[in-house]
């Protein structure tokens, strides 16, 4: 479905309640299956988290997770230690996303996993069985989800897990999130000198964890405030100053774009404080690549020259996000250059109006471009892709914005 967005502005002084973090929810759902005394509240209502829950509790022999990359990686690890035989498959795009490093690591631990088509890629045939654990080395410059998947099943290993990381670590805040959740459950997981240690922990004391809202989902509202007039405010409920999520860095980054974050007792308040913005913005997002699209579009809307690096993992997401960004920004009169891990966007003086933005089947593309309607009317195609992480996005967007007269 296509959605035409007239030129709009934000209704001032409103409050939103965004759903729980997809990243936290998916980790906790897996841990709950291993450690059933764990209770989870405020879980994400995203499509990915629904797929995660269904995949963990499915009685089917063939489990199709569509294009949910996190789910594919976490379920691969989970079913490797289960007592079942399953086939994990996904969409055509999912079958193009590599999983060989995780499979190799699990095989070294004794897992029985077979590729059913192309070597190193889904679909997978998994014959689950208990794994003893032990010592393992894995590349650190690959998806942090591979490493998190291993850490979350490690409490079941009688020998525990000693996992050494080689090279530069990608998306470290997501590893820190996994470690913090394990620690919160009473599992003494540690990280020292590039080595992660998780001890055998077959049971835990009863524990309830309330999932914090998703910071990456908040990024689109940071963008809206950045593109608004001075004095515009918006409150987002239940965000924490000491968040486990790496994307909490948004609060610091968006100060550059004139957005002040006030951490209140039960919410954050975003306030557009100033219009004096530096002409050039440069940042290495190796720890938080999921907010790259939002930042690039914000800079484009503000007329700020933008250089973002540390984006190697964006090439293997729902789409090649760097290629998609270049294609769509160019349609809006942008000048963009990309490499395999970087993007440069020239300062834009005039946005071409009434352009149809193609999200390329990527939820973050659709939501990242929506705030540009504060600068020019645009159309977003494939609007349903937002269901992957934020099903209520368009309803919330309609609630806080209105057409200009």
N, C-alpha and C positions, 0 to 999 in steps of 0.2 A: 504494500500500500504506500502511496505517495502522500506526503504532508507538505502543503504550502504554508510557509510561515511569512506573514507580512512583516514589515519592519515593526519592531516591538520595543517596549521598555519594561523594566521590572516594577511590579507593585511593591511599594516600600514597606518595611517593618513586618514582614511575614515570617512564619516559622514552618519548617518542614521536618518530618520524621522519616529518614531514609532507612531502608531495611538493613539487617545485619550484614557484616562483611562476608563476602563469598569465600575469600581466602581462609578466614578463621573457621567459618562453618564447615567447609569441606575437610579441613584437618580434623576438626572435632568429631565430625560424623564417622570418619575412619577410626579414630581413637576410641570412640564409643563402642564400636563393634569389637574391638580388642579388649577394652576395659569397661564392661557393661555397668559398673557403678557410677559412671560419668553421666550427668544430666546436662542437656544443652538448652538454653533459652535464647529467644530473639534470633533464631537461625535465619539465614538469608532465604528469601523466597524467590531467588533467581532460578532460571532454567538450569544452569550448571549445578546448583546445589540440589535441585530436584533430581537431576540425573545421577548425582553422586549418591543420594539416598536410595534411589531405585536400583542403582547398580550394586550397591552393597547388600541390599535385601532381596534381590531378584532370585527366583527359583529356576529361571530359564538357563539353558545350557549356552545359548548365544546371547551376549549382552552388547547392545549397540548404543554407544554413548554419543552418537552424532559428531559434533565438532568441538566437544568439551575436552580440551587438552589436559587440564588439571585432572579431570576425572579419569582419563585414560591412564595417566601416569600413576595416580594413587591406587586405582583398582588393580593395575598390573602388580604392584607390590602386595596389596591385600590378598589377592587371589593366589599369589605364589605361596602364601603360608596357610591358606584355607585347606579344607579337606574335600575340595570339589574340583571337578574338571569343567572348565568354562572356555568359551571363545570370546575374546574381546575384540570388537570391531567398531568402526565409526564411519563418518562421512568420507566422501572422496578426498576432501582436503585433509582429514585426519590421517588417511592412509598415505599422505605425502609428508607427514611430520615425523621426524626421526625419534625412535625410542630405543635404539640399539645400545646406548651407553647404560641405561637402566637395566635392560635385559641382561647384558653382559655381567653387570655387577650382581644381579640376583642369581644368575647361573653360577658365578664363582662361589656363592653362598650355598649352592646345592639345589637351586630351583629348577623345575622342569618346565621350560617355555620354548615353544616352537613357532617360527614364522610360517604363516599359511600362504603368503604370497611373496612380496619383495623382502629380501634380507634387510633387517634393521628397521622395519616399519610395520605398523599394524596391517592386517589383523593378526592376533596372537592366540595360540592354543596353550592354555596353562593347566597343568596338573598339580594342584596344590598339595603341599605337605609341610610339616614342621621343619624349620631351618635352624641349625645350631648357632649360626652367627660366627663371630671371629673378627679377623683383621682384614681390611679391604682398602684399596686405593682407587680413587675416582677423580676425573678431571673436574676442576672447580669452575671452568669457564663455560660450562654448559648450563642448561636450565636448572635453576635451584630446585624445581619441583622434583627432579630425579633424586636429589640428595634428601629433600624432605620426605619423599616416599619411603626411602630406606630407613630414615630415622624413626618414622612413626610405627613401623613394624618391628623395629629393633627390640622393644621391651619383651617381645615373645621369644627372643633368641636366648637359649640356655647359656651360651657363652657371651651374651651381650654383643655389642658392635663397637669396634674401633675403626673409624672411617677417616682416612687421611685424604685431604684435598690437595690436588696438585694444580698450581697456576693461580691466576687472578680469579677471585670469587665474583660470580655474577649474581645480582639481586640478593645481596647478603641480608637485607632486612627481612626477607621472607624466610631465610634460614633461622634468623634470630626469633622470628615469630614462632616457628616450629619448636625451637628449643625452649622458649618461654612457656608455651603451652604444656610441654612435657614437664617442665619444672613445676608449673602451677598444679599439675596433677600429682606431684610428689615423686616424680621420676628424676633422678639425679643426673640428667644429661649435661655434659660440659663441652666446651670448645676452647682448646688451648693449642697454640703453635700449629695451626692448620689441621688439627686432629679433633674430630668429634667422637665423644664417648657416650654410649647409652648402655646402662646396665640392664641385666635381666630383671624385669619387674612384672611378674604375672598378674598381680592384683594391686589395686589402689583403694584408699579409703573413699567412701562416697563423696562426690564432689559435684557442684553445680557451677557451670560457667555461663555467664551472660555475654553474648556476642556483641561486640561494639559495631556500630554502623560502619559502612565501607568508605574509606577515605578516597579511593579512586572514584567512587560515585560522587563524592563531594566536589571533585575537581571541576565538574561541569558548572557548578554553581559558583565556584571561585572565578571561573572564566566569565560568567555572566556579570558578577560584581565588578570585575576588572574592566569590563567594557561599558559599565554604567557611569552615571554622573556622580560626582562627589556628594557624599551624604547618603547614598543608597545603602541599605542594610538588609541582611537576611540571616535568620537564625536556623541552625541545624541541631536537632536534639541528640543527646547522649554521646557526643564525641568526647574523647579523653585527651588531656594534654600529654599524658604519659602512655600514649597508644603503642601497641605492639606493631602496628602497621607502618611499613616504610614510607607509604604515600602520605603520611602525616607531614612530611617535608613540604607539602603544599603550603602550609601555613607560613613557612619561611620564604619559599620561592615567591609567593604571590605578594609579599610585601614590596618586592621590586616593582610590581605592577600597580601599586597603590592600595592594596587590600590589606587591612589590618584584621587579625584574628583575635577576638577577645574570648578567652577560656572562662566560661561561667560555670556555675555549679552543675547544671544538667544539660548544658548545650554550649555550642560555640556561636558567636555572632560575627559575621563578616561585614566589614564596613569599608566602603570606598572613601579613602582619606585624602588622596592627592591625585593630581594629574601630571605632576612632573615625573616622567618616567625616563630612565636611561635609554639612549637611542639603540643600544646593542645589548642583547641578552645572550649569554653563553653559559652552558651548564653540562656537566657529565652526569647522565642519568643511568649509569650502569647498575645502581642499586634499585632504581624505581622506573624502569622503562615503560610501564603501563600508563604513565601520565604524560608521555612525550607528545601524543597527538593533541591533547588538550592545550599544552603549553605552546606548541607550534601554532595552533589556531588562534590562541589568545594574542600572541605576538603579532600575527598577521592582522588581526582586527585592530590592534593598537598602532599599527604602522612601525613596529619595532623590528629591527634586524635580529634574526634568531639563529644561533648555532647550537645544536644539541648533539652530544656524542654519547658513547656507551650503549648503543642501540642495536647491537648485533642480534639479540634474540627476537627483534621485531620482524625479522624475515621469515620466521617459522610460526607465526601466530595464525589467527583465523584467515588472514590474508597476509601478503607482504606489506606491512603497514607503511614502510618508507615509500615504496612505489605508489601505494594508494594515496598517501598524503601529497606526494608530488603531483599526481594526476589531478586530484580535486582542487588543490590550491592554484594550480596553473589555470584551471577553468575560471577561477575567480579573478584572474589577472595577476596572479602571483608568479614570482620568479623563484624557482626552487632547484637546488642541487642536492643529490644524495650519493652516499657510498654504501658499503655493506653495513656500516655501523654509525653513520652520521647523517645529519640533515642540516642544510643551510637555507633559510628563507629570507629573501630580500625585503627591506621595508616597503610596505605597500601604501600608496597614496590614495588609491581609489579602488574599491571593490566592485566588480561587475555584478549588477543586481540580477535577480530572477534566474539564477543558475540552479540546475538540478544536481545535487550532491549524491553521488553513488557511494554508499558505505562499504561496498565490496564484501558484503556478507560479514561485516565486522561491527559488533556492538559499539565499540569505543569510537569508531569513525563517525557513526551516526550522532552520538551524543556530543562528541567534541566539536562538531561543526554547527550544531543547533544554536549556540550562543551568537553566532554571526548575524542572526536575524536582528540583533540590536543595532547593526550597522547597515544592513541591506536586506531586502526580501530574498529568501532562498527557498528551495524545495529540498526536502530530504526524502529519498526513495528508500525502499526496503525498511520501513520504520519498525517492523516487528523484530529486527535483529537485536533490539535492546533487551528483549526477554532473557537473553543469555545471562546478563548480570543485574539488570535493573528493570524489571517488568513494568513498574509504575512510572517510568521516567517521563513519558509524554503527559500523563495526568498531572504529575508534579510540575512539569514545565508550563503547562497551561494554567495551573493554579497561581504561579508566581509571576507570570508575564501577561501583558495585554497589548493589543494592537495600538499603534500610535494613531492619533486622530488626523 
